[in-house]
Amino acid sequence: MDNINEKIINIQKDALNEIKSAKESKKLEDIRINYLGKKGELTSILKMLGTLTKEERPVVGDKVNRLRVEIEEALNGAVMQLKKAETDVKFESEKTDLTLKGSAQKYVRRHPLQAIFDEVEDIFLGMGFSIAEGPEIEKEYYNFEALNMPASHPARDSQDTLYFNKELLLRTHTSPVQIRTMEKMAPNPVRVICPGRVYRRDTIDATHSPQFHQIEGLVVDKNVKFSDLIGALEVFIKKMFGEERKIRLRPGFFPFTEPSAEVDVSCIICGGSGCPACKNNGWLEILGSGTVHPFVLKAGGYDPEIFTGYAFGMGIERIAMLKYGVPDIRMFFENDIRFLHQF
């Protein structure tokens, strides 16, 4: 019994000293196996219980169990300390010196659509316009009804428009922003452009996409004339495509303007002499425009007997394709770095 007690004391002393001096996780695991394993020191003592009396066995067994718990706790604490020390060393080795001079970075290019957005906005901001925005999930009233498109209008059909329910849809143009702006501004003058993303149920091909971008313009005031619209568009087109560009207006139809006009620009490729890009007629269609319809003025809170206005709308992808000579609208959305690096 005395020999066993002495051995337990020696095991306790040796195990705790070894744990305290261990510097590696592997060393701690070796200590665990040596003292607590199936063939370890404490197991060898338990095998000696058969040599003890009935009264001595529970005393020795209790001492061995207490020592096992003590060694396990010491090992667990040492493992945690070692892991913390290893983590501290790793963090220190990976520490970034914020005082170091930064390395040179390649310059970033704007997406061509964003570049066109910025350029169009800068041109109209320079002409006294401000920017207005609205929700992409729109009410049917603002997208259609207030823009003089009754329930029978084909544009409201579900084969062209993405509906959530009978009242909500993904806006098909940015014109709803014009109505919302007029409601807020009436009866004060309005001079805004409305940029944004729009959606239609279109089949994807070289010139169509179910998601694309528009910028629309709206001016409402007293004594606004159609000639004011022509002047504004001429300034825009010359700044966007070059001073040598000419514009042409053709009669058109839009429910929210009357009279309406399709606007063409002299071909950017051939200068108007005729080429495949302009189908040999020297002109490229660029946008739609017209005088704000009296019904739309009323919907926005303006008296059409006192106020007049003009509106225009253009597709950003269309402008970009013409300006940069991009043949396929899908190229803007494929995120091909080879394509984007050209701009």
N, C-alpha and C positions, 0 to 999 in steps of 0.2 A: 504493500500500500504506500509506503514512504517513497519507494522508487518511482511509482507511478506519479505521485504528487510532484516529485522533483522533476520528472520528465515533462509534466504539463507546464510547470513554471518555466522550464528551459524553452519549450516550444513557444510559449507566449512571448518570452523575451526575444528569441531569435526571429520569429515571424514579424513582430512589430518593428524591429530594427531593420530587417531586410526591406520591409514595405517603405519605411521612412527614407531609406537610402536609394530606392529604385528611381531611375531616371527615364525609363522607357516603358511603354505599355506592354511590350513583350515580356519584360522582366517581371512585371506584376502578374501576368498570366502564368508564368513559370512558378511564382510563389504560390499562387492559388492552387495549382495542381500539386505542388510539393506538400502543402499542409492540409488542403481540404479535399484533394482528389481521392479516388477509390483506393489508391495505394499510398495515400499520404500519411503524414505523421499522426494526425488525429484518428484516422481509421485504425492505425496500428495499436493505438491505446485502447480503442473500443474492443479490439480482438483479445485484449488481455483481461476483459471483465470476467471471463470464465474462471480465472485463477483467484478471484476475490470472493469474499463471503457474501451472503445474502444482504447483509446490512451495508457493506462497502460499495456494492455495485451501483445503487442509485446515486450515491454521493459522487463517485467518480464520473458517472454518466452525466450528471448535472454540470460538473466542472467542464467536461469536454464540450457540451452543448453551449455553455456560456462563452467558452473560448472560441468556438466556431463562429458565433455571432460577432464577437469582438474582432476577429480576423477579417470576416466578411465586410464589416463596416469600415475597417481601416483600409481594406483594398478598394472599396467603392469610393471612399473619399480621395484616395490617392489617384484613382483613375480620373476622377473629375478634375483634380488639380492638374494632372498631366495634360488632359485634353484642353483645358483653359490655357495652359502655357504654350501648347502647340498652336492653338488658334491665335494667341497673341503674337507668336513668332511669324505665323503666316500673314496676319494682317500687317505687321510691321514691314515684312518683305514686299508686300503688295501696295504699300502706302504710296499715294500719289503726292509728289512735291508740287503744291499749287504755286510755288514761287518760280518754277521753271518756265521758260519761254515756250509758248505753244508752237506746235509744229504747223507748217503751212498746209492749208486745206484747199482742195479743188473748189473753184467757185461753183455756185449752184445756179442752175438755169430755171427760169419760170416756165411752167407748162404753157404751150402756145395758146391755149384757150384763155388762161389767166392773163397772158400778155395782151390779147385782144380785148378782154374785159377792161383791163387797166387803161389801154389806149382810148377805147371808146368813152369810158367815163371821164378821162382827162379832157378830151375834146369838148364834151358837153358841159362839164363843169366850167370850162373856160368860156362857155357861151351863156353862163348864168343859170344853168340847171342845177338842181340838187338831186340827191339819190333817195329813193323811197323803196322800201322792201315790204314783203307780205308773206303769209304762210304758204307752204307748198301743199299742205292738205287744206283744201279750200271748200267753201260752201258752194252748192250749185247756183245759188242766187248770184254770187259775185262772179263766178266763172262764166255763167251763161245769161241768166235772166236780166241782170242789170246792164248787160252789154248788148241788149236788143236781139237776143237769140231765144225765141220762145220754145215751148216744149216740143214743137214739131220740127225744130231745126235739126238737120242731119248730124251736125257736130256733137249733139248731145247723146247720140246713140252709143250704146255700150260697146259696139265694135270699134269705136274710135277713142273712147274715153275710159280711163281706169277708175271705176267707182268703188268706194267702200260700202256705201249704202245709198239710199235715195237722196240723201242730203249732202253727203261728203264724197269728195273725189280728189285725185291728184290733179292739180291745176294743169290745164292744157296750154296755157299761155300766161304771160305776166300781166295781162290786161286787168285782172281782178285788183291788182295793186292800184291801178288808176282810179277805180271806183272807191276803194277804201281811202285813198288819199283825198279825193274830192269830198267825201263825207266829212273828213277831219278839217279840211281847209275852207269849205264853203262858208260865206260867199267871197272869200279872199282869192286872189289870183293863184294859179298853180303853174309851176314850171319844173317838172321832174323827169328823171329817167328811172326806169324800173328794171334792174338786172336780176336774173335768177334762173333757176333750173325748172324745167317744165317736162311734162310726161304725156305721151300719147301711145295708143295701142297700135304701134307700127311694126312691121316686119323689118328686121335688121338687114340692111344692104349697104351699098357704097354711099348712098345719099340719105338714108333714113335710120333713125334710132329711136327706141321707145323713151329714151332720156336724152335731152339736149338742153341748150341754153339760149335765152333770149334777152334782149334789152329793148324795152319799149319806152317811148317818150310821150309826154303829154304837156300841152300848154293850154291853159284856160284863162281868159281875161276878157275885158271889153275890147271890141274892135280888132280881134285877132283875125287875120286874113289868110287865104290860101297861099298868097305870095310869101307870107312869113315862113310857112312850112317849106316852100321851095328854097328860100334863102338859107334856112337852117340846114337842110339836107345837102345843099351844094357846098356849104362850108365844111360839113362833116366829111363828105366824100373826098373832097380835095385834100383835107388834112390826113385822112386815112390812107388814100391810095395815090396821092400825088396831085400837084397843081394842074397837071396836064389832063386830068380826067374830066370828062363831061358827063352830065346826067340827062336822062330822058324820062318823062312821066307818061304812062299809058293809063287809060281808063281802067278801073278795077272795081271790085265789089267786096266790101267787108260790112258785116251787119252793124258795126259800131261806128262807122264813119260814112259821111255822105256830103259831098262827093268823095270817092275813093280813087286812089291812084297807085299803080305798081311803079316802082322806081328802078330804072336800069342805070348802069354805069358803063362807060365806054370800056371795051375789053382790055383787061390788064395785061393780057398776053400779047395781043397784036396791035393794041392801041386804037382799034376800031376799023382796021382794014379787012378783018375777017379771017378766022382760023377755026380749027375743030373745036376749041374750047368754047367759043361763042356761037358755034354752029354757023359760022361764016356770015353772020349778020352784024358783027361788030359791037354787040351789046350783051351785057350780063345782068340778069335780074338780081337785085341786091336787097330790096325790102319793100314792105307795103306801108301805105300812109293814107291820110285823108283828113277831112274836117270832121270834128267830133259830132256824132249824130245827136239831134235834139233830145231824143229819148234817153241817151246816155248822160247828157248834161242834167236832165231832170233826176235821173236815178242817183246822181252824185250830189244833188242838192242845189243845182244852179238853174237860174231862170234862162232858158234859151232865147228869150226875147231881149235879154240884156247881155248875156255872155256868149262868146263863141270860143272855139279852140281848134287845135289840130293835134293829131296823134300819129305815131309811126312805130313800127316794130321790125326788128331784124333778128336773124338767127346768128349767134356768135360762131357756131361751127361753119356756117355759110361764109361769113366774113373771113374766117381763118383759112378756109379752103381756097378762097379766091386770092387772098393776099400772099399766102405761102405756097400756093400751087399744090396743095394736098389733094390727091385724087379720091381718097376713101375716108369717110367720116369715122369709120371704125378704128382708124389709126390713132385717133385722139384718146381712145379709151383702153387701148391694149397695154399701156405702160411699158412699151418696148423702149429700152434705154437708148438704142441705136437711133430710133426716130426722134426721141425727145432731145438728144444731144445736138440735133441740127438747128435748134432754135436758141 
